[in-house]
Amino acid sequence: MKYYMAPMEGITTAIYRTAYDSCFGPMDKYFTPFLVPHLHKDFNTKERRDILPEYNEGLYVVPQILTNQSEDFIRTAKLLQQYGYQEVNLNLGCPSKTVVSKGRGAGFLGDLEKLERFLDDIFEKLDIKISVKSRSGLMEHEELFELMELYNDFPFTEVILHPRTQREFYKGKASREDYQEACRLTVNPICYNGDLRTVQDCEQIEAVFPGTQAVMVGRGLLSRPYFISESRKNLEREAASPKEENRWHRLEKFHHQVYEAYCEAYDRDEKNVLFKMKEIWSYELESFPNSEKIGKKIKKAVHLLEYEKLVSHLFLSMAPYS
């Protein structure tokens, strides 16, 4: 089973990915938060910090592109090829209303004729691997059948399916029935994404759907960054480090690397650094037992020194759980 880190806007940046790989990795693939093509322009400074090879050394990174214009996708993919990328991912899964209202992300699933023309164009004009991250449909689960027929007409590197409709957003449970149908219908390699919070969840997907060679993990991994590494044996790292660090030491090391990298990137600007770290803690606090009170204080911190003291206290309080 292969494990992929899902693209999470504003969080799974190069800073997060490299720290994760150092402390818990490696993942088989890391997908970037989506890139929105700029009209006749190269990438901006923020995007370059995320995609340039020197910021992703040693990682297999797949840039994700969000657009409904084939010429924009083609131009962006070619720019990424110049940086050495071997694969790009088409975002047909983002359920955000601001994205969908422009016919992008999952909103593109509402016009399959236009989507077919788009795919015809990009596969004809590009010589790079192309994968797709998709929802089951825009409004109804029955849309999946026609959608899979369309995907079968193109040589996708893989189809990553989050089996919910756009209308469902992240509510309810991801539909295993949809995924079962997709496995039956697809001629392309397929990857499962949605509601994976433990290794047991991932292993169940592999057992129930034996055609699945990979899973993509998002919110579950942000909440418990250690869950895959604690269960999937990495022989090379074990050989290099005979004494395994406990969970809290690894989480603390991970936090320190991310925090210091953001302090450097933003020149210790308190507002920007704390905004980024609080985004991460909004998920990661789930890892810490009885952390409600200190978690609220961390979220309310307005100065870096205050924040550092609170986080240090939180990790010290985990000693009884080691």
C-alpha positions in Angstrom: 0.0 0.0 0.0 1.3 3.4 -0.9 0.5 6.5 1.2 0.0 10.0 -0.2 -0.3 13.3 1.7 -3.3 15.2 0.5 -3.1 18.8 -0.6 -4.5 21.0 2.2 -4.6 24.7 1.3 -2.5 26.9 3.5 -1.1 23.9 5.5 0.8 21.3 3.5 3.3 23.7 2.2 6.9 22.8 1.4 7.7 23.8 5.0 5.2 21.3 6.4 6.1 18.6 3.9 9.9 18.6 4.5 9.4 18.7 8.3 6.9 15.8 8.1 9.3 13.8 5.9 12.1 14.4 8.4 10.1 13.4 11.5 7.5 10.9 10.3 8.1 10.1 6.6 8.6 9.3 4.0 5.2 9.4 2.2 5.2 8.0 -1.3 3.8 11.2 -2.8 3.2 14.7 -1.5 0.6 16.8 -3.3 0.9 20.6 -3.2 -2.0 22.8 -2.4 -3.6 23.8 -5.7 -1.9 26.3 -8.0 -4.2 28.7 -9.8 -2.6 29.6 -13.2 -1.7 33.3 -13.8 -2.5 34.8 -17.1 0.7 34.8 -19.2 2.8 34.9 -16.0 5.3 32.7 -14.1 4.7 31.7 -10.5 4.6 34.3 -7.8 7.0 34.4 -4.9 4.8 32.5 -2.5 4.2 29.7 -5.1 7.9 29.5 -6.0 8.8 29.0 -2.3 6.4 26.0 -2.4 7.4 24.4 -5.7 11.0 25.1 -6.4 13.1 21.9 -6.2 15.4 23.3 -3.5 12.5 23.6 -1.1 11.4 20.0 -1.7 14.7 18.1 -1.8 14.3 14.4 -1.6 10.5 14.4 -1.8 8.3 13.1 -4.7 6.1 16.1 -5.0 3.1 16.4 -7.3 1.9 20.0 -8.0 -1.9 20.3 -8.2 -3.4 22.7 -10.7 -6.9 24.3 -10.4 -8.3 25.6 -13.6 -11.0 24.9 -16.2 -9.0 26.4 -19.1 -6.9 23.9 -21.0 -4.4 26.5 -22.2 -3.8 27.6 -18.6 -3.2 24.0 -17.5 -0.9 23.3 -20.4 1.2 26.4 -19.8 1.5 25.7 -16.1 2.4 22.1 -16.6 5.1 23.0 -19.0 6.6 25.5 -16.5 6.6 22.8 -13.9 8.3 20.5 -16.2 11.1 23.0 -16.5 11.6 22.7 -12.7 11.9 18.9 -13.1 8.4 17.7 -12.2 7.4 14.4 -13.6 3.7 14.5 -12.7 0.9 17.1 -12.3 -2.5 16.7 -10.7 -5.8 18.1 -12.0 -8.1 19.4 -9.2 -11.7 18.3 -9.8 -12.4 17.8 -6.1 -12.3 21.1 -4.3 -15.9 21.7 -3.0 -15.4 25.4 -1.9 -18.3 27.5 -3.1 -15.9 30.3 -4.3 -14.1 27.7 -6.5 -17.2 25.9 -7.6 -19.0 29.1 -8.6 -16.3 29.7 -11.2 -16.7 26.2 -12.6 -13.4 25.0 -11.2 -12.6 22.1 -8.9 -15.7 20.0 -8.3 -17.7 22.7 -10.1 -16.1 21.5 -13.4 -17.9 18.2 -12.9 -21.1 19.9 -13.8 -20.1 20.3 -17.5 -18.8 17.0 -18.8 -18.8 18.1 -22.4 -16.4 21.0 -21.6 -14.4 18.7 -19.4 -14.0 16.2 -22.2 -12.7 19.0 -24.5 -10.4 20.1 -21.8 -8.9 16.6 -21.3 -8.6 16.0 -25.0 -6.5 19.2 -25.3 -4.2 18.6 -22.3 -3.4 15.0 -23.1 -2.8 15.8 -26.8 -0.3 18.7 -26.0 1.5 17.5 -22.9 4.1 14.7 -22.4 3.9 14.7 -18.6 2.1 12.3 -16.3 -1.3 13.5 -15.3 -3.4 12.3 -12.4 -6.8 13.6 -11.3 -8.3 14.2 -7.9 -12.1 14.0 -8.2 -15.4 13.9 -6.3 -18.1 11.4 -7.2 -20.1 14.1 -8.9 -21.4 17.6 -8.5 -24.9 17.0 -7.1 -25.8 13.3 -7.2 -23.8 10.0 -6.7 -25.3 8.7 -9.9 -23.1 11.1 -11.8 -20.1 8.8 -11.0 -21.0 6.3 -13.7 -20.7 8.8 -16.6 -17.7 10.5 -15.0 -15.8 7.2 -14.8 -16.6 6.5 -18.4 -15.1 9.8 -19.3 -11.9 9.2 -17.2 -11.5 5.8 -18.9 -11.0 7.6 -22.3 -7.8 9.1 -21.0 -4.5 7.6 -19.7 -4.5 9.1 -16.3 -1.5 8.0 -14.1 -4.2 7.5 -11.5 -7.7 8.6 -10.5 -7.8 9.7 -6.9 -11.4 9.5 -5.8 -13.0 11.3 -2.8 -16.4 9.5 -2.8 -18.6 12.4 -1.9 -20.5 14.8 -4.1 -19.6 18.5 -4.1 -22.9 19.2 -2.5 -22.0 17.0 0.5 -18.8 19.0 1.1 -17.3 17.0 4.0 -20.6 16.0 5.7 -21.6 12.5 6.5 -19.5 9.5 5.5 -17.5 9.1 2.3 -19.4 6.5 0.2 -17.7 3.2 0.1 -20.4 2.1 -2.4 -19.2 4.8 -4.8 -15.7 3.7 -4.5 -16.6 0.1 -5.1 -18.3 1.1 -8.3 -15.3 3.2 -9.3 -13.0 0.2 -8.8 -15.3 -1.9 -10.9 -15.5 0.7 -13.7 -12.0 2.1 -13.9 -9.3 1.1 -16.4 -6.9 3.5 -14.7 -5.0 2.9 -11.4 -7.2 4.2 -8.6 -6.5 5.7 -5.2 -8.9 6.2 -2.3 -9.3 9.5 -0.4 -11.7 10.3 2.5 -12.3 9.7 6.2 -9.0 7.9 6.8 -7.9 8.5 10.4 -6.0 5.3 11.4 -3.8 2.8 9.7 -6.7 0.3 10.3 -8.9 2.5 8.1 -6.2 2.4 5.4 -5.7 -1.3 5.7 -9.5 -1.9 5.5 -9.6 -0.1 2.1 -6.8 -2.4 0.9 -8.5 -5.5 2.2 -12.0 -4.6 0.9 -10.9 -3.1 -2.4 -7.8 -5.2 -3.4 -7.4 -3.2 -6.7 -6.4 -0.1 -4.6 -2.7 0.5 -4.6 -2.7 3.8 -2.7 -4.6 5.9 -0.3 -4.5 9.7 0.1 -4.7 11.0 3.7 -5.6 14.5 4.6 -7.3 15.6 7.8 -6.5 12.4 9.6 -2.8 12.9 9.0 -2.9 16.6 10.1 -4.6 15.5 13.3 -2.3 12.6 14.0 0.9 13.1 12.0 2.4 10.0 13.5 -0.3 7.5 12.7 1.2 6.0 9.5 4.8 6.0 10.6 4.0 4.3 13.9 2.4 1.3 12.2 4.2 1.1 8.9 7.7 -0.2 9.5 10.4 1.8 7.8 13.5 -0.6 7.9 16.0 2.0 6.7 15.1 4.5 9.3 15.0 1.9 12.1 18.5 0.7 11.1 19.8 4.3 11.1 18.1 5.1 14.5 18.1 2.1 16.8 16.4 3.9 19.6 12.9 5.0 18.4 11.8 8.4 19.7 8.5 8.4 21.4 5.4 10.0 19.9 5.7 13.3 21.8 9.4 13.8 21.1 8.7 13.3 17.4 5.7 15.7 17.5 7.8 18.3 19.4 10.7 17.9 16.9 8.2 18.3 14.1 6.6 21.3 15.6 10.0 22.9 16.2 11.1 22.5 12.6 7.8 23.9 11.2 7.8 26.8 13.6 11.4 27.8 13.0 11.0 27.6 9.3 7.9 29.9 9.4 9.8 32.3 11.7 12.6 32.4 9.1 10.2 32.7 6.2 8.2 35.6 7.8 11.2 37.2 9.6 9.5 36.4 12.9 6.5 38.5 12.0 4.1 37.6 14.9 0.8 37.9 13.0 1.9 35.7 10.0 3.8 33.1 12.0 1.0 32.6 14.6 -1.6 32.4 11.8 0.2 29.5 10.2 0.9 27.7 13.4 -2.7 28.1 14.7 -3.9 26.5 11.4 -1.8 23.5 12.1 -2.9 23.3 15.8 -6.6 23.4 14.8 -6.0 19.8 13.7 -3.1 18.6 15.7 -4.5 19.3 19.1 -6.6 16.1 18.6 -3.4 14.2 19.3 -3.1 15.6 22.8 -5.2 14.2 25.7 -6.9 16.7 28.0 -5.5 19.7 26.0 -8.7 21.8 25.8 -7.7 24.6 28.2 -4.1 25.0 26.9 -5.3 24.6 23.4 -7.6 27.6 23.8 -4.7 29.6 25.1 -2.5 28.7 22.2 -5.2 29.8 19.8 -5.5 33.1 21.6 -1.8 33.8 21.8 -0.8 37.1 20.2 3.0 37.1 20.9 5.6 34.5 19.8 7.2 34.4 23.3 3.8 33.7 24.9 3.1 31.1 22.2 6.5 29.4 22.7 5.9 29.1 26.5 2.4 27.5 26.0 3.6 25.0 23.5 6.6 24.1 25.7 4.2 23.5 28.6 1.9 21.4 26.4 4.7 19.0 25.4 6.0 18.8 29.0 2.5 17.8 30.1 2.6 14.8 27.8 5.3 13.0 29.9 2.8 10.8 31.7 1.6 9.5 28.3 5.1 8.5 27.1 
